Amino acid sequence: MTRTLVLVHGRAQEGKDPDRLKHEWLQALRGGLATQGLELPLSDGDIRFPYYGQTLASLVADPHAPAPGVVVKGRAGDRQEEEFVGDALREVARTAGVTEEQILDCADDVALERGATDAAWVQAVLRALDLHVPGVSAGSIATVTRDVYRYLRHPGVRDAIEEGVRRALAPDRPAVVVGHSLGSVVAYNLLRREGTSRGWQVPLLVTVGSPLAVSAVRSSLAPLRYPEVVSAWFNARDPRDLVALHPLDAARFPLDPAVEGFDGVVNTTANRHGITGYLSDPVVAVRIRAALLE
């Protein structure tokens, strides 16, 4: 039986042509395979690219506003959101070697309380990351974190994002699923919740540039559970990619069976997080191809 390939994108895809985005993903994947003298063993008709970029942008811009059949309740920029983002950014800063003193030096308010998690603290962390970690787009990290928060905490956002992924999966055809950035959170969360009841078969889940092991994200998904419908899970990251802050290993994301990790990606995109920099990696590309042929 021919397997399908399901590609689940991350954030910042609003206003883009889904067909063009799919082409960019596949061009990068085919490029990675070409370095090994290999080709992608699927026609475009067997490749699904559920696009939710515009829906996500609409919901995140105004969670009160109607968007594709859903109304999201809750107040944008609320205290819990600021705490979630602040916690994640402090973890990023610690891992990148940015000290609390350096963060305080970047605060507008000299009386900013040490350890605060409000908007002022978040802005100070962003400034410190931009100042002390070359090549990092702190604003992108914060935006990804906010989008993950709203996906995890607002059922309306979650349902709107997941609907297209549900349609891309079918019980009668095994699917190799690739999730990037926020898309890795979506793929994991949906497969573990609904995979068994819907009869999905996923011989391989591939996550790249994934924030799943960030403490704030991981705790929001607790208790962690390996998706029963996933036969194998392969996670790839560039250690310089601060969205993919930690590997999905036993210390940071304990699962049984364990996630197979690869930390050898050299992502050549500007922020070290772009999808083309992951799919063009020969190890990632060959791993996807092998699963499609099994």
C-alpha positions as CSV (number, residue, x, y, z in Angstrom):
1,M,0.0,0.0,0.0
2,T,1.4,3.4,-0.9
3,R,2.0,5.6,2.1
4,T,1.1,9.3,2.2
5,L,3.3,12.1,3.4
6,V,1.7,14.7,5.7
7,L,3.5,18.0,6.2
8,V,2.4,20.1,9.2
9,H,3.8,23.6,9.1
10,G,4.6,26.1,11.8
11,R,3.7,29.7,12.3
12,A,4.2,32.9,10.2
13,Q,2.7,31.3,7.1
14,E,-0.2,33.7,6.8
15,G,-0.8,35.4,3.5
16,K,1.2,32.8,1.6
17,D,0.1,30.5,-1.2
18,P,-0.3,26.9,0.2
19,D,0.7,25.4,-3.1
20,R,3.9,27.5,-3.1
21,L,4.6,26.6,0.5
22,K,4.2,22.9,-0.3
23,H,6.5,23.3,-3.2
24,E,9.2,24.9,-1.0
25,W,9.0,22.0,1.5
26,L,9.3,19.4,-1.2
27,Q,12.0,21.3,-3.1
28,A,14.1,21.2,0.1
29,L,13.3,17.6,0.8
30,R,14.2,16.6,-2.8
31,G,17.4,18.6,-2.5
32,G,18.5,16.7,0.6
33,L,17.8,13.4,-1.1
34,A,19.6,14.5,-4.2
35,T,22.9,14.9,-2.2
36,Q,22.7,11.1,-1.7
37,G,21.6,10.3,-5.3
38,L,18.1,9.6,-4.2
39,E,14.6,10.7,-5.2
40,L,11.3,11.1,-3.4
41,P,9.3,8.0,-4.0
42,L,5.9,9.7,-4.1
43,S,3.9,11.7,-6.5
44,D,2.6,15.1,-5.3
45,G,-0.9,13.6,-5.2
46,D,0.2,11.4,-2.2
47,I,1.6,14.4,-0.3
48,R,-0.8,16.3,2.0
49,F,-0.1,19.9,3.2
50,P,-2.8,21.0,5.5
51,Y,-2.7,24.8,5.6
52,Y,-3.9,26.7,8.6
53,G,-1.6,29.8,8.4
54,Q,-4.4,32.3,7.7
55,T,-6.7,30.9,10.3
56,L,-4.0,31.0,12.9
57,A,-3.1,34.6,12.1
58,S,-6.7,35.7,12.4
59,L,-7.2,34.0,15.7
60,V,-4.0,35.2,17.2
61,A,-4.5,38.7,16.1
62,D,-7.9,38.9,17.8
63,P,-9.0,35.8,19.8
64,H,-12.5,37.4,20.2
65,A,-13.2,37.6,16.5
66,P,-15.0,34.8,14.5
67,A,-12.7,32.8,12.2
68,P,-13.7,29.8,10.0
69,G,-16.6,28.7,12.1
70,V,-15.1,29.2,15.5
71,V,-15.1,31.9,18.2
72,V,-12.3,31.8,20.7
73,K,-13.0,33.0,24.2
74,G,-10.4,34.6,26.4
75,R,-8.5,37.9,26.6
76,A,-5.5,38.4,24.4
77,G,-2.3,39.2,26.3
78,D,-3.6,37.9,29.6
79,R,-1.5,37.3,32.7
80,Q,-1.2,33.6,32.2
81,E,0.0,34.1,28.6
82,E,2.7,36.5,29.8
83,E,3.8,34.1,32.4
84,F,4.0,31.2,29.9
85,V,6.0,33.3,27.5
86,G,8.2,34.8,30.2
87,D,9.0,31.4,31.6
88,A,9.9,30.0,28.2
89,L,12.1,33.0,27.4
90,R,13.9,32.9,30.7
91,E,14.7,29.2,29.9
92,V,16.0,30.2,26.4
93,A,18.1,32.9,28.0
94,R,19.6,30.6,30.6
95,T,20.4,28.0,27.9
96,A,22.0,30.6,25.7
97,G,24.2,31.9,28.6
98,V,22.4,35.2,29.1
99,T,22.4,36.2,32.7
100,E,19.7,37.8,34.8
101,E,21.9,40.8,35.3
102,Q,22.1,41.3,31.5
103,I,18.4,41.0,31.3
104,L,17.8,43.6,34.0
105,D,20.3,45.9,32.2
106,C,17.9,45.8,29.2
107,A,14.8,46.7,31.2
108,D,13.2,50.1,30.8
109,D,12.2,50.2,34.4
110,V,15.2,50.0,36.7
111,A,13.0,48.9,39.5
112,L,11.8,45.9,37.6
113,E,11.4,43.2,40.1
114,R,13.8,40.3,39.7
115,G,11.9,37.3,38.4
116,A,8.9,39.2,37.2
117,T,6.9,37.6,34.4
118,D,4.9,40.5,33.0
119,A,5.2,42.2,29.7
120,A,8.1,44.5,30.8
121,W,10.1,41.5,31.8
122,V,9.4,39.7,28.5
123,Q,10.6,42.8,26.5
124,A,13.8,42.9,28.6
125,V,14.6,39.3,27.9
126,L,14.0,39.8,24.2
127,R,16.4,42.8,24.1
128,A,19.0,40.8,26.0
129,L,18.8,37.9,23.7
130,D,19.1,40.1,20.6
131,L,22.0,41.9,22.2
132,H,24.0,39.0,23.6
133,V,23.2,36.0,21.2
134,P,24.3,36.8,17.6
135,G,22.1,35.4,14.8
136,V,19.1,34.9,17.0
137,S,15.7,36.4,16.2
138,A,14.3,36.8,19.7
139,G,11.0,38.2,18.4
140,S,10.5,35.0,16.4
141,I,11.1,32.9,19.5
142,A,8.5,34.9,21.4
143,T,6.0,34.7,18.6
144,V,6.3,30.9,18.3
145,T,5.9,30.6,22.1
146,R,2.8,32.8,22.1
147,D,1.3,30.8,19.3
148,V,2.0,27.5,21.1
149,Y,0.4,28.9,24.2
150,R,-2.8,29.9,22.3
151,Y,-2.9,26.5,20.5
152,L,-2.6,24.7,23.8
153,R,-4.8,26.9,26.0
154,H,-7.6,28.0,23.6
155,P,-9.8,25.1,22.4
156,G,-11.1,27.1,19.5
157,V,-7.6,27.9,18.2
158,R,-6.6,24.2,18.7
159,D,-9.7,22.9,16.8
160,A,-9.3,25.3,13.9
161,I,-5.6,24.3,13.5
162,E,-6.2,20.6,13.8
163,E,-9.1,20.2,11.5
164,G,-7.0,20.3,8.3
165,V,-4.6,17.8,9.8
166,R,-7.5,15.5,10.6
167,R,-8.6,15.6,7.0
168,A,-5.1,14.8,5.8
169,L,-4.9,11.6,7.7
170,A,-7.0,8.5,6.7
171,P,-7.5,5.2,8.5
172,D,-6.9,3.2,5.4
173,R,-3.6,4.7,4.4
174,P,-0.4,4.8,6.6
175,A,1.1,8.3,6.7
176,V,4.5,9.6,7.5
177,V,3.9,12.8,9.4
178,V,6.5,15.7,9.5
179,G,5.8,18.5,11.9
180,H,7.9,21.7,12.1
181,S,8.0,24.1,15.0
182,L,4.4,24.7,16.2
183,G,3.4,22.0,13.7
184,S,5.4,19.4,15.8
185,V,3.3,20.3,18.9
186,V,0.1,20.0,16.8
187,A,1.1,16.7,15.3
188,Y,2.1,15.1,18.6
189,N,-0.9,16.4,20.5
190,L,-3.4,15.3,17.9
191,L,-1.9,11.9,17.3
192,R,-1.8,11.0,21.0
193,R,-5.3,12.2,21.6
194,E,-7.2,11.0,18.6
195,G,-4.9,8.6,16.7
196,T,-6.2,5.3,18.2
197,S,-9.9,6.2,18.0
198,R,-9.6,7.3,14.4
199,G,-7.6,4.3,13.3
200,W,-4.7,6.3,12.0
201,Q,-1.4,4.5,11.2
202,V,1.8,6.5,11.4
203,P,4.9,4.4,10.7
204,L,7.1,7.5,11.4
205,L,6.6,10.8,13.1
206,V,9.3,13.3,12.2
207,T,9.6,16.5,14.3
208,V,12.1,19.3,13.4
209,G,12.7,22.6,15.1
210,S,10.4,21.4,17.9
211,P,9.8,23.4,21.1
212,L,8.2,20.3,22.8
213,A,10.9,20.0,25.4
214,V,10.7,23.6,26.6
215,S,9.5,23.4,30.2
216,A,6.4,25.6,29.8
217,V,5.3,23.6,26.7
218,R,6.1,20.2,28.2
219,S,4.2,20.9,31.4
220,S,1.2,22.1,29.5
221,L,1.1,18.7,27.7
222,A,1.5,16.6,30.9
223,P,1.1,13.8,31.4
224,L,3.3,12.9,28.5
225,R,2.3,9.8,26.5
226,Y,3.8,8.2,23.4
227,P,1.2,8.2,20.6
228,E,0.0,4.6,20.3
229,V,-0.4,4.9,16.5
230,V,3.2,6.0,16.0
231,S,5.6,3.2,15.2
232,A,8.7,5.3,15.4
233,W,9.5,8.9,16.2
234,F,12.5,10.8,14.9
235,N,13.4,14.3,16.2
236,A,16.0,16.5,14.4
237,R,17.4,19.8,15.6
238,D,20.1,22.3,15.1
239,P,21.5,23.0,18.6
240,R,21.8,26.7,17.6
241,D,18.0,26.8,17.0
242,L,16.7,28.3,20.2
243,V,13.1,27.4,19.4
244,A,14.2,23.7,19.5
245,L,15.8,24.5,22.8
246,H,16.3,20.9,24.1
247,P,16.5,17.5,22.6
248,L,13.5,15.2,23.2
249,D,15.6,12.9,25.4
250,A,14.9,11.0,28.6
251,A,15.8,14.0,30.7
252,R,13.7,16.6,28.9
253,F,10.9,14.6,27.3
254,P,10.7,11.1,28.8
255,L,8.6,8.7,26.8
256,D,8.5,4.9,26.4
257,P,9.6,4.1,23.8
258,A,12.2,6.8,23.6
259,V,12.3,9.4,20.8
260,E,15.2,8.8,18.3
261,G,17.2,12.1,18.3
262,F,19.5,13.7,15.8
263,D,21.3,16.9,16.9
264,G,23.5,17.1,13.9
265,V,21.5,19.4,11.6
266,V,23.3,22.5,10.4
267,N,20.4,24.8,9.5
268,T,21.6,27.4,7.0
269,T,18.5,29.6,7.2
270,A,18.9,33.1,8.7
271,N,17.3,32.2,12.0
272,R,18.6,28.5,12.0
273,H,15.0,27.5,12.4
274,G,13.6,27.6,8.9
275,I,12.0,24.4,7.5
276,T,14.1,24.4,4.3
277,G,17.2,24.1,6.5
278,Y,15.8,21.0,8.1
279,L,14.4,19.1,5.2
280,S,17.5,19.7,3.0
281,D,19.6,17.9,5.7
282,P,20.5,14.5,4.1
283,V,20.0,12.6,7.4
284,V,16.5,14.0,7.8
285,A,15.6,13.5,4.1
286,V,16.8,9.9,4.0
287,R,15.0,9.0,7.2
288,I,11.7,10.3,5.7
289,R,12.3,8.5,2.4
290,A,13.1,5.2,4.2
291,A,9.8,5.3,6.1
292,L,7.8,5.9,2.9
293,L,9.3,2.8,1.4
294,E,8.9,0.4,4.3
